[in-house]
Amino acid sequence: MSAAHFSPEEIPNRLLYPIKEAMVLLSMSRSTIYEQLRAGRLRSVTQGASRLIPASALNEYVSLLEKEAQEAASAEAA
């Protein structure tokens, strides 16, 4: 079964996630994940030929999105 068929609850808690599992956890497409990696907004590490996303990087990325949303809401209210 590929990661695309997993629900986030079915993905085990890990320190490092392959791209396919990060896609499910963030509800983002593969191309969006790679765009965010290229932009430096999402961190990754490599192990051999595999690119892995640290759990801490997922949390930091979500925090960044929340901060940006809060700043946008504040700017609209002003």
Biopython code that builds the backbone (N, CA, C, O; Angstrom):
import numpy as np
from Bio.PDB.StructureBuilder import StructureBuilder

atoms = [
    (1, "MET", "N", (0.857, -1.178, 0.000)),
    (1, "MET", "CA", (0.000, 0.000, 0.000)),
    (1, "MET", "C", (0.897, 1.233, 0.000)),
    (1, "MET", "O", (1.803, 1.332, 0.827)),
    (2, "SER", "N", (0.663, 2.165, -0.904)),
    (2, "SER", "CA", (1.490, 3.370, -0.968)),
    (2, "SER", "C", (1.037, 4.369, 0.080)),
    (2, "SER", "O", (-0.082, 4.289, 0.586)),
    (3, "ALA", "N", (1.915, 5.310, 0.402)),
    (3, "ALA", "CA", (1.602, 6.318, 1.424)),
    (3, "ALA", "C", (0.410, 7.171, 1.020)),
    (3, "ALA", "O", (-0.303, 7.681, 1.884)),
    (4, "ALA", "N", (0.185, 7.335, -0.275)),
    (4, "ALA", "CA", (-0.941, 8.142, -0.733)),
    (4, "ALA", "C", (-2.276, 7.540, -0.298)),
    (4, "ALA", "O", (-3.285, 8.243, -0.248)),
    (5, "HIS", "N", (-2.286, 6.250, 0.015)),
    (5, "HIS", "CA", (-3.512, 5.593, 0.447)),
    (5, "HIS", "C", (-3.651, 5.542, 1.965)),
    (5, "HIS", "O", (-4.657, 5.057, 2.483)),
    (6, "PHE", "N", (-2.650, 6.040, 2.671)),
    (6, "PHE", "CA", (-2.717, 6.094, 4.126)),
    (6, "PHE", "C", (-3.491, 7.318, 4.563)),
    (6, "PHE", "O", (-3.500, 8.341, 3.879)),
    (7, "SER", "N", (-4.133, 7.204, 5.698)),
    (7, "SER", "CA", (-4.647, 8.399, 6.351)),
    (7, "SER", "C", (-3.539, 8.848, 7.300)),
    (7, "SER", "O", (-2.683, 8.041, 7.663)),
    (8, "PRO", "N", (-3.534, 10.116, 7.707)),
    (8, "PRO", "CA", (-2.486, 10.561, 8.626)),
    (8, "PRO", "C", (-2.411, 9.716, 9.897)),
    (8, "PRO", "O", (-1.330, 9.537, 10.457)),
    (9, "GLU", "N", (-3.551, 9.194, 10.355)),
    (9, "GLU", "CA", (-3.567, 8.387, 11.568)),
    (9, "GLU", "C", (-2.856, 7.047, 11.377)),
    (9, "GLU", "O", (-2.414, 6.439, 12.353)),
    (10, "GLU", "N", (-2.742, 6.584, 10.141)),
    (10, "GLU", "CA", (-2.113, 5.294, 9.868)),
    (10, "GLU", "C", (-0.601, 5.388, 9.712)),
    (10, "GLU", "O", (0.082, 4.365, 9.665)),
    (11, "ILE", "N", (-0.077, 6.600, 9.631)),
    (11, "ILE", "CA", (1.364, 6.779, 9.479)),
    (11, "ILE", "C", (1.981, 6.794, 10.875)),
    (11, "ILE", "O", (1.589, 7.605, 11.714)),
    (12, "PRO", "N", (2.936, 5.912, 11.133)),
    (12, "PRO", "CA", (3.526, 5.858, 12.474)),
    (12, "PRO", "C", (4.319, 7.124, 12.796)),
    (12, "PRO", "O", (4.851, 7.782, 11.902)),
    (13, "ASN", "N", (4.387, 7.453, 14.083)),
    (13, "ASN", "CA", (5.214, 8.577, 14.514)),
    (13, "ASN", "C", (6.669, 8.195, 14.324)),
    (13, "ASN", "O", (7.118, 7.144, 14.779)),
    (14, "ARG", "N", (7.400, 9.072, 13.642)),
    (14, "ARG", "CA", (8.810, 8.824, 13.360)),
    (14, "ARG", "C", (9.577, 10.117, 13.539)),
    (14, "ARG", "O", (8.986, 11.185, 13.702)),
    (15, "LEU", "N", (10.885, 10.017, 13.508)),
    (15, "LEU", "CA", (11.723, 11.210, 13.508)),
    (15, "LEU", "C", (11.937, 11.723, 12.093)),
    (15, "LEU", "O", (12.140, 12.920, 11.889)),
    (16, "LEU", "N", (11.891, 10.819, 11.109)),
    (16, "LEU", "CA", (12.091, 11.166, 9.698)),
    (16, "LEU", "C", (10.983, 10.540, 8.865)),
    (16, "LEU", "O", (10.604, 9.387, 9.074)),
    (17, "TYR", "N", (10.469, 11.320, 7.915)),
    (17, "TYR", "CA", (9.395, 10.838, 7.040)),
    (17, "TYR", "C", (9.819, 10.918, 5.580)),
    (17, "TYR", "O", (10.393, 11.921, 5.155)),
    (18, "PRO", "N", (9.541, 9.866, 4.803)),
    (18, "PRO", "CA", (9.758, 9.970, 3.363)),
    (18, "PRO", "C", (8.783, 10.995, 2.773)),
    (18, "PRO", "O", (7.770, 11.324, 3.389)),
    (19, "ILE", "N", (9.091, 11.482, 1.603)),
    (19, "ILE", "CA", (8.276, 12.513, 0.950)),
    (19, "ILE", "C", (6.812, 12.086, 0.867)),
    (19, "ILE", "O", (5.922, 12.886, 1.153)),
    (20, "LYS", "N", (6.552, 10.848, 0.484)),
    (20, "LYS", "CA", (5.157, 10.395, 0.328)),
    (20, "LYS", "C", (4.375, 10.508, 1.626)),
    (20, "LYS", "O", (3.200, 10.874, 1.609)),
    (21, "GLU", "N", (5.003, 10.202, 2.744)),
    (21, "GLU", "CA", (4.305, 10.322, 4.023)),
    (21, "GLU", "C", (4.159, 11.783, 4.425)),
    (21, "GLU", "O", (3.134, 12.166, 4.989)),
    (22, "ALA", "N", (5.166, 12.605, 4.145)),
    (22, "ALA", "CA", (5.062, 14.045, 4.419)),
    (22, "ALA", "C", (3.920, 14.655, 3.603)),
    (22, "ALA", "O", (3.221, 15.551, 4.077)),
    (23, "MET", "N", (3.737, 14.168, 2.384)),
    (23, "MET", "CA", (2.633, 14.641, 1.542)),
    (23, "MET", "C", (1.297, 14.400, 2.241)),
    (23, "MET", "O", (0.438, 15.281, 2.267)),
    (24, "VAL", "N", (1.128, 13.220, 2.801)),
    (24, "VAL", "CA", (-0.123, 12.871, 3.480)),
    (24, "VAL", "C", (-0.282, 13.707, 4.743)),
    (24, "VAL", "O", (-1.350, 14.266, 4.994)),
    (25, "LEU", "N", (0.780, 13.792, 5.537)),
    (25, "LEU", "CA", (0.705, 14.517, 6.802)),
    (25, "LEU", "C", (0.410, 16.001, 6.610)),
    (25, "LEU", "O", (-0.302, 16.599, 7.416)),
    (26, "LEU", "N", (0.951, 16.600, 5.547)),
    (26, "LEU", "CA", (0.741, 18.028, 5.287)),
    (26, "LEU", "C", (-0.434, 18.284, 4.340)),
    (26, "LEU", "O", (-0.795, 19.437, 4.104)),
    (27, "SER", "N", (-1.023, 17.234, 3.805)),
    (27, "SER", "CA", (-2.114, 17.359, 2.823)),
    (27, "SER", "C", (-1.679, 18.229, 1.640)),
    (27, "SER", "O", (-2.387, 19.149, 1.232)),
    (28, "MET", "N", (-0.507, 17.918, 1.106)),
    (28, "MET", "CA", (0.061, 18.668, -0.016)),
    (28, "MET", "C", (0.512, 17.709, -1.103)),
    (28, "MET", "O", (0.805, 16.541, -0.846)),
    (29, "SER", "N", (0.562, 18.223, -2.314)),
    (29, "SER", "CA", (1.023, 17.418, -3.436)),
    (29, "SER", "C", (2.544, 17.308, -3.415)),
    (29, "SER", "O", (3.230, 18.075, -2.739)),
    (30, "ARG", "N", (3.043, 16.355, -4.154)),
    (30, "ARG", "CA", (4.486, 16.159, -4.284)),
    (30, "ARG", "C", (5.154, 17.419, -4.814)),
    (30, "ARG", "O", (6.201, 17.822, -4.306)),
    (31, "SER", "N", (4.567, 18.043, -5.823)),
    (31, "SER", "CA", (5.181, 19.240, -6.405)),
    (31, "SER", "C", (5.209, 20.390, -5.400)),
    (31, "SER", "O", (6.174, 21.153, -5.367)),
    (32, "THR", "N", (4.172, 20.522, -4.588)),
    (32, "THR", "CA", (4.149, 21.584, -3.574)),
    (32, "THR", "C", (5.217, 21.329, -2.518)),
    (32, "THR", "O", (5.896, 22.261, -2.088)),
    (33, "ILE", "N", (5.372, 20.078, -2.098)),
    (33, "ILE", "CA", (6.414, 19.743, -1.127)),
    (33, "ILE", "C", (7.775, 20.136, -1.681)),
    (33, "ILE", "O", (8.564, 20.771, -0.980)),
    (34, "TYR", "N", (8.065, 19.770, -2.928)),
    (34, "TYR", "CA", (9.365, 20.098, -3.514)),
    (34, "TYR", "C", (9.527, 21.600, -3.724)),
    (34, "TYR", "O", (10.639, 22.110, -3.590)),
    (35, "GLU", "N", (8.467, 22.317, -4.047)),
    (35, "GLU", "CA", (8.542, 23.785, -4.151)),
    (35, "GLU", "C", (8.946, 24.391, -2.814)),
    (35, "GLU", "O", (9.791, 25.285, -2.761)),
    (36, "GLN", "N", (8.341, 23.903, -1.737)),
    (36, "GLN", "CA", (8.640, 24.415, -0.405)),
    (36, "GLN", "C", (10.071, 24.056, 0.010)),
    (36, "GLN", "O", (10.729, 24.845, 0.690)),
    (37, "LEU", "N", (10.553, 22.896, -0.383)),
    (37, "LEU", "CA", (11.940, 22.518, -0.124)),
    (37, "LEU", "C", (12.897, 23.444, -0.874)),
    (37, "LEU", "O", (13.872, 23.929, -0.299)),
    (38, "ARG", "N", (12.618, 23.693, -2.165)),
    (38, "ARG", "CA", (13.482, 24.570, -2.965)),
    (38, "ARG", "C", (13.494, 25.994, -2.417)),
    (38, "ARG", "O", (14.522, 26.670, -2.451)),
    (39, "ALA", "N", (12.348, 26.446, -1.912)),
    (39, "ALA", "CA", (12.239, 27.803, -1.375)),
    (39, "ALA", "C", (12.873, 27.915, 0.010)),
    (39, "ALA", "O", (13.017, 29.022, 0.527)),
    (40, "GLY", "N", (13.251, 26.798, 0.615)),
    (40, "GLY", "CA", (13.854, 26.830, 1.941)),
    (40, "GLY", "C", (12.845, 26.965, 3.068)),
    (40, "GLY", "O", (13.220, 27.215, 4.213)),
    (41, "ARG", "N", (11.572, 26.802, 2.751)),
    (41, "ARG", "CA", (10.517, 26.917, 3.760)),
    (41, "ARG", "C", (10.302, 25.604, 4.510)),
    (41, "ARG", "O", (9.733, 25.593, 5.602)),
    (42, "LEU", "N", (10.751, 24.512, 3.928)),
    (42, "LEU", "CA", (10.639, 23.182, 4.527)),
    (42, "LEU", "C", (12.014, 22.532, 4.430)),
    (42, "LEU", "O", (12.617, 22.496, 3.357)),
    (43, "ARG", "N", (12.506, 22.019, 5.552)),
    (43, "ARG", "CA", (13.829, 21.397, 5.584)),
    (43, "ARG", "C", (13.739, 19.906, 5.275)),
    (43, "ARG", "O", (12.713, 19.259, 5.486)),
    (44, "SER", "N", (14.850, 19.391, 4.769)),
    (44, "SER", "CA", (14.949, 17.946, 4.551)),
    (44, "SER", "C", (16.386, 17.509, 4.779)),
    (44, "SER", "O", (17.303, 18.326, 4.850)),
    (45, "VAL", "N", (16.554, 16.209, 4.891)),
    (45, "VAL", "CA", (17.879, 15.605, 4.981)),
    (45, "VAL", "C", (17.922, 14.489, 3.946)),
    (45, "VAL", "O", (16.885, 14.014, 3.481)),
    (46, "THR", "N", (19.120, 14.084, 3.599)),
    (46, "THR", "CA", (19.247, 12.950, 2.689)),
    (46, "THR", "C", (19.981, 11.823, 3.396)),
    (46, "THR", "O", (20.902, 12.043, 4.184)),
    (47, "GLN", "N", (19.550, 10.627, 3.094)),
    (47, "GLN", "CA", (20.205, 9.407, 3.564)),
    (47, "GLN", "C", (20.385, 8.553, 2.326)),
    (47, "GLN", "O", (19.435, 7.940, 1.838)),
    (48, "GLY", "N", (21.602, 8.516, 1.823)),
    (48, "GLY", "CA", (21.829, 7.850, 0.546)),
    (48, "GLY", "C", (21.081, 8.610, -0.538)),
    (48, "GLY", "O", (21.263, 9.817, -0.695)),
    (49, "ALA", "N", (20.245, 7.909, -1.281)),
    (49, "ALA", "CA", (19.467, 8.541, -2.353)),
    (49, "ALA", "C", (18.104, 9.005, -1.867)),
    (49, "ALA", "O", (17.337, 9.578, -2.642)),
    (50, "SER", "N", (17.787, 8.769, -0.597)),
    (50, "SER", "CA", (16.464, 9.120, -0.074)),
    (50, "SER", "C", (16.453, 10.513, 0.545)),
    (50, "SER", "O", (17.354, 10.884, 1.296)),
    (51, "ARG", "N", (15.427, 11.267, 0.216)),
    (51, "ARG", "CA", (15.206, 12.564, 0.854)),
    (51, "ARG", "C", (14.144, 12.356, 1.923)),
    (51, "ARG", "O", (13.066, 11.828, 1.651)),
    (52, "LEU", "N", (14.460, 12.776, 3.136)),
    (52, "LEU", "CA", (13.575, 12.583, 4.278)),
    (52, "LEU", "C", (13.285, 13.919, 4.941)),
    (52, "LEU", "O", (14.134, 14.811, 4.965)),
    (53, "ILE", "N", (12.084, 14.049, 5.477)),
    (53, "ILE", "CA", (11.671, 15.267, 6.147)),
    (53, "ILE", "C", (11.656, 14.984, 7.653)),
    (53, "ILE", "O", (10.909, 14.116, 8.106)),
    (54, "PRO", "N", (12.471, 15.704, 8.436)),
    (54, "PRO", "CA", (12.428, 15.505, 9.886)),
    (54, "PRO", "C", (11.079, 15.923, 10.465)),
    (54, "PRO", "O", (10.454, 16.867, 9.981)),
    (55, "ALA", "N", (10.640, 15.223, 11.494)),
    (55, "ALA", "CA", (9.389, 15.582, 12.159)),
    (55, "ALA", "C", (9.454, 17.020, 12.652)),
    (55, "ALA", "O", (8.457, 17.738, 12.591)),
    (56, "SER", "N", (10.607, 17.446, 13.136)),
    (56, "SER", "CA", (10.749, 18.823, 13.610)),
    (56, "SER", "C", (10.543, 19.824, 12.475)),
    (56, "SER", "O", (10.007, 20.909, 12.701)),
    (57, "ALA", "N", (10.962, 19.473, 11.258)),
    (57, "ALA", "CA", (10.773, 20.357, 10.110)),
    (57, "ALA", "C", (9.291, 20.472, 9.751)),
    (57, "ALA", "O", (8.831, 21.540, 9.346)),
    (58, "LEU", "N", (8.552, 19.385, 9.897)),
    (58, "LEU", "CA", (7.106, 19.440, 9.645)),
    (58, "LEU", "C", (6.442, 20.393, 10.636)),
    (58, "LEU", "O", (5.607, 21.212, 10.251)),
    (59, "ASN", "N", (6.814, 20.286, 11.913)),
    (59, "ASN", "CA", (6.243, 21.159, 12.939)),
    (59, "ASN", "C", (6.616, 22.620, 12.691)),
    (59, "ASN", "O", (5.777, 23.509, 12.838)),
    (60, "GLU", "N", (7.876, 22.869, 12.315)),
    (60, "GLU", "CA", (8.315, 24.236, 12.025)),
    (60, "GLU", "C", (7.556, 24.811, 10.826)),
    (60, "GLU", "O", (7.176, 25.982, 10.831)),
    (61, "TYR", "N", (7.341, 23.994, 9.814)),
    (61, "TYR", "CA", (6.637, 24.446, 8.623)),
    (61, "TYR", "C", (5.188, 24.811, 8.945)),
    (61, "TYR", "O", (4.687, 25.830, 8.470)),
    (62, "VAL", "N", (4.520, 23.994, 9.742)),
    (62, "VAL", "CA", (3.142, 24.292, 10.135)),
    (62, "VAL", "C", (3.109, 25.577, 10.964)),
    (62, "VAL", "O", (2.209, 26.401, 10.794)),
    (63, "SER", "N", (4.078, 25.751, 11.852)),
    (63, "SER", "CA", (4.154, 26.991, 12.637)),
    (63, "SER", "C", (4.354, 28.198, 11.731)),
    (63, "SER", "O", (3.763, 29.252, 11.964)),
    (64, "LEU", "N", (5.182, 28.053, 10.701)),
    (64, "LEU", "CA", (5.393, 29.131, 9.741)),
    (64, "LEU", "C", (4.091, 29.483, 9.024)),
    (64, "LEU", "O", (3.774, 30.661, 8.857)),
    (65, "LEU", "N", (3.346, 28.480, 8.605)),
    (65, "LEU", "CA", (2.072, 28.719, 7.931)),
    (65, "LEU", "C", (1.088, 29.421, 8.862)),
    (65, "LEU", "O", (0.374, 30.332, 8.443)),
    (66, "GLU", "N", (1.052, 28.999, 10.121)),
    (66, "GLU", "CA", (0.157, 29.635, 11.096)),
    (66, "GLU", "C", (0.544, 31.098, 11.316)),
    (66, "GLU", "O", (-0.324, 31.968, 11.388)),
    (67, "LYS", "N", (1.845, 31.368, 11.424)),
    (67, "LYS", "CA", (2.336, 32.732, 11.620)),
    (67, "LYS", "C", (1.963, 33.607, 10.424)),
    (67, "LYS", "O", (1.497, 34.734, 10.591)),
    (68, "GLU", "N", (2.171, 33.079, 9.223)),
    (68, "GLU", "CA", (1.827, 33.841, 8.015)),
    (68, "GLU", "C", (0.330, 34.124, 7.945)),
    (68, "GLU", "O", (-0.076, 35.219, 7.555)),
    (69, "ALA", "N", (-0.485, 33.156, 8.315)),
    (69, "ALA", "CA", (-1.938, 33.348, 8.303)),
    (69, "ALA", "C", (-2.339, 34.408, 9.321)),
    (69, "ALA", "O", (-3.198, 35.245, 9.044)),
    (70, "GLN", "N", (-1.725, 34.374, 10.488)),
    (70, "GLN", "CA", (-2.026, 35.351, 11.531)),
    (70, "GLN", "C", (-1.606, 36.753, 11.084)),
    (70, "GLN", "O", (-2.337, 37.717, 11.312)),
    (71, "GLU", "N", (-0.437, 36.876, 10.450)),
    (71, "GLU", "CA", (0.037, 38.174, 9.963)),
    (71, "GLU", "C", (-0.882, 38.706, 8.860)),
    (71, "GLU", "O", (-1.168, 39.902, 8.804)),
    (72, "ALA", "N", (-1.337, 37.815, 7.994)),
    (72, "ALA", "CA", (-2.250, 38.235, 6.913)),
    (72, "ALA", "C", (-3.579, 38.714, 7.495)),
    (72, "ALA", "O", (-4.144, 39.704, 7.031)),
    (73, "ALA", "N", (-4.067, 38.019, 8.498)),
    (73, "ALA", "CA", (-5.329, 38.421, 9.134)),
    (73, "ALA", "C", (-5.180, 39.772, 9.831)),
    (73, "ALA", "O", (-6.085, 40.605, 9.786)),
    (74, "SER", "N", (-4.026, 39.983, 10.478)),
    (74, "SER", "CA", (-3.768, 41.255, 11.152)),
    (74, "SER", "C", (-3.677, 42.392, 10.151)),
    (74, "SER", "O", (-4.166, 43.492, 10.407)),
    (75, "ALA", "N", (-3.048, 42.127, 9.006)),
    (75, "ALA", "CA", (-2.904, 43.158, 7.974)),
    (75, "ALA", "C", (-4.257, 43.509, 7.371)),
    (75, "ALA", "O", (-4.511, 44.671, 7.054)),
    (76, "GLU", "N", (-5.120, 42.524, 7.212)),
    (76, "GLU", "CA", (-6.462, 42.782, 6.666)),
    (76, "GLU", "C", (-7.304, 43.576, 7.646)),
    (76, "GLU", "O", (-8.124, 44.398, 7.236)),
    (77, "ALA", "N", (-7.112, 43.339, 8.940)),
    (77, "ALA", "CA", (-7.904, 44.029, 9.968)),
    (77, "ALA", "C", (-7.458, 45.474, 10.121)),
    (77, "ALA", "O", (-8.229, 46.310, 10.593)),
    (78, "ALA", "N", (-6.241, 45.779, 9.734)),
    (78, "ALA", "CA", (-5.717, 47.138, 9.907)),
    (78, "ALA", "C", (-6.180, 48.089, 8.839)),
    (78, "ALA", "O", (-5.816, 49.265, 8.860)),
]
sb = StructureBuilder()
sb.init_structure("model")
sb.init_model(0)
sb.init_chain("A")
sb.init_seg("    ")
for serial, (resi, resn, name, xyz) in enumerate(atoms, 1):
    if name == "N":
        sb.init_residue(resn, " ", resi, " ")
    sb.init_atom(name, np.array(xyz, "f"), 0.0, 1.0, " ", f" {name:<3s}", serial, name[0])
structure = sb.get_structure()
